[in-house]
């Protein structure tokens, strides 16, 4: 009895100890910032006066730099921040003013009041152009502020509840969300001429337009959230692309999107699943990266994306649960995490970069991963993406096409290189070479594979043993899962014939006596499928064929991946898309030991096509040394 | 403002003094029926508490007065285990959370009949005035009294506000009136007129009026800028009228019927830095009619029937809104009809059982609920057995709840016992285990964009054990108590951010464990004309979020729940003069569910003092009193950004005829 009592007391004591609260791991990696300073604006919570501005650089972490510099609080619900000409402008929405601070010291230069004793204007978003600052307010106005006088010069009326403001093509665009009338939002974009500062047009869009972004071609991208559907508890969203010459909608995508950011040539977007970022090429609206984050970093709730204009690093704000303090994550342009800061403040919504206006190229940061230094050969077989990825222009020759390939392979978000059907290939060089790390992955081919759409390619490696920079040394083939299982046919040879007219289907024949026609999908890819820059009228390719089949599942053709060891096979965030140099074998299939490699060749290794999907062809977006 | 007050005061005084009193045959207080199956060591207030199967705290009207509380919420903060959420100031919304459970787990009853709000699940305790309140009693779990409607048996905590029964000291009429005037333009006038209609019947008519400008100064601290600002848009106006008819020992037994009307209006002040706009107001109009009949059918059986109809209209207006109307004007109408029947049967002289069945029908009309107009029919059942021996009292049973609008059909058991362990030393020990459920409210289920129809009820498993040591000797009573509690709450209905910050959803995803202990003492002694009464308590509460072990707030203390809190009330009276001093102290707490140091709110303590003197004039008593609330001008916020008022003064008078 006594023992039991003692036990209970111990149990109680033990359980009492295990109730210690855990605090957010402050993985502060200031050194990783190198010479870049960043400011993070944290919105705080409505009616708690707890908006904060944080600053990080390699020497310091200041969670509340506005308060430290000015000895007073920023206010309630700061919605937007802008870095312009060495000043930082902050729209503090519920406190109804715009704060102007000196970027270096963060000391307040001016507090510009909005609204009145009885009316809150709610300044929401800020944009700048040529010494003027433009602020859109939730009460339906846009105000112009001179950057010298720092007071409201003029104010015009636009639509209801303007949410975001952007400047493109000498005009100001404002998204009139009408969001405060829940079931009856607004559906227009106001176009304002900058010089006269008058509204010249309203563009009709999907209801409830919000976040906007522009690319370097002055295209305007607008997210429209639609009317909230009570039955499904969701929004019906659209992404509009607006031509700022015509001031009209040029394209509307039916995608799940909440917010977007632009780096000039790509649009990064996230939707209702709040922890996945999709990347889309702004010129073509091609979504080529369904999941930007490559290394499995978990984000609870993305609340903002900002791109560092100097080096393409992508900063993501994580609001966690909108109530407890959030974090920011910095990824390199490949989607690998560089560093993070946690417990930054409640609802971090935007990151701005010190000296963002004045790009200083000497402070280029090295990305974590290396990409090829040269494309030595680009010999695609015919295919539906050939001449498109990369784009062939009349007059391009082999050297220009190889340069275009190199540009595509230099980061994961500038599109793909298509190798065409069976036997098409690309050869790249890495200077310096890639070391063979014992028992670890050495490099990775990034493709466009996702579940049900694998298009495996064979990988071959070579070391520059004669040190001449030319890929004339012995080649070794990476033996993947199918090699080991014997599901391959070596030295399979196919000949493709140049078609009679550039856009006719292509005939092929192989070394088994089989022949066929490569179908075209004219509605999707109307361009010629035969590489247009080569002289030859036929292409003969020879290599390992992987035995593969498509499966018809739920009304679609699916191409399931092989286990490991091939390009464009497993998806990019799957470990099995990574390659080890020790898998290299010689022509007889015996493993070889290579200390390092300098050249990599990728060859499409399947020979299949089907209705609606066309032929299978290996596409790659990059090759990275790990 | 003052003119109005003086006018009313004058009329009341005139009315009281000019009345003729008629001698009555008997001197009768109207008493409610006694519970015959319980053997008590002594039947004083303290004795009842010592034998209660679960811990309970109460304040009689003298103690309520000693705290200076004009509203029930002001008195509750002195109770053990209670954390008040006060949205600042004179008229702000006030709710209580007992032992970390949350406001919706406390059932509030007025004379044993439930007050209910299907829309929010919370009762604003700032709206219940202390005038004509005889006692406030908080029971943590199971009550010794089996003759109670089922719905009271099923909640985790019950707060019973008992109204004063008229006391006729030899006359047919009795009048009680009260006037108060204090800082920030606070004034109230209250009058209760009781009439002995016949041998068995009596009536009480009461009316109250109070108004406050609420423009208390507070310091807006902003870095090294510190500005004293006056609270704006913080005014409150309230009127209430109440008529009750009661009878004892009629053919139908003891009957009470009450009609009640309450109308209030208040501004909702804000404290946004740099933005002075304050544009929100609310109006509340409530009325109800309730009645109860209690009859001893046979020597062994008693029947209690309770009925109530209530109607509530509330309006929220905000005139600074940037939508196309320029305003937000929300109106809600709630109606509820309620009927309860409880039958108690004494099987032996130690064993009794009761069966209670309640049915209620509630509706809500509002202009921002999803398509349906919410309606709910709810059935509550309570089946209890009590054994009351010489040294043991045990109550056990099951509660059942069933609702029609959502699929709930649940049986929750409970058992509680009190053992008079060492009778000579006055030591009792008690223990109880109970499951209580909290049903999703109309707001939880249907509120525009936030409600979810698939919510399950919140479940609380409550365990407690404790000890009471009580002693009395001649005119001195002394009690010391210590209770340990452990509450495990699962399926907490929490507002969780959904697809965007504007889109929150109610979901069953919380898990909280709240444990702690409540210790306290009560002492009352009198010697000749001198009497002293002391209550002191200390509560330790560790209420932790246990929802997600990998989450950022795991094991963090719940927001607004201090770990340590305590209170002291000391009252001294000598013949006709008396004074009291009260103090409430709270340790540090966090304003965010993440206990980062930025969110730590400092500890505070508030002290109040009051003095009074009673004059006898013929057969009536006039009391003059003066109070200082928050004597040391402590500035604190119970809810972030809702500053509490500093020092206040109040003078008043009570006249009883």
Interface residues (C-beta under 8 A of the other chain):
Chain A: X19 X20 X21 X22 X23 X24 X47 X48 X49 X67 X70 X71 X72 X73 X75 X76 X92 X94 X95 X96 X97 X111 X113 X115 X117 X118 X119 X120 X122 X138 X139 X140 X160 X161 X178 X179 X180 X181 X182 X184 X228 X230 X233 X234 X235 X258 X272 X274 X301 X303 X319 X320 X321 X322 X323 X324 X325 X343 X346 X347
Chain B: X222 X223 X224 X225 X270 X271 X272 X273 X274 X275 X276 X277 X279 X320 X321 X322 X323 X324 X370 X371 X448 X449 X452 X496 X497 X498 X499 X500 X501 X502 X503 X505 X542 X544 X552 X553 X554 X555 X556 X557 X591 X592 X593 X594 X595 X596 X640 X641
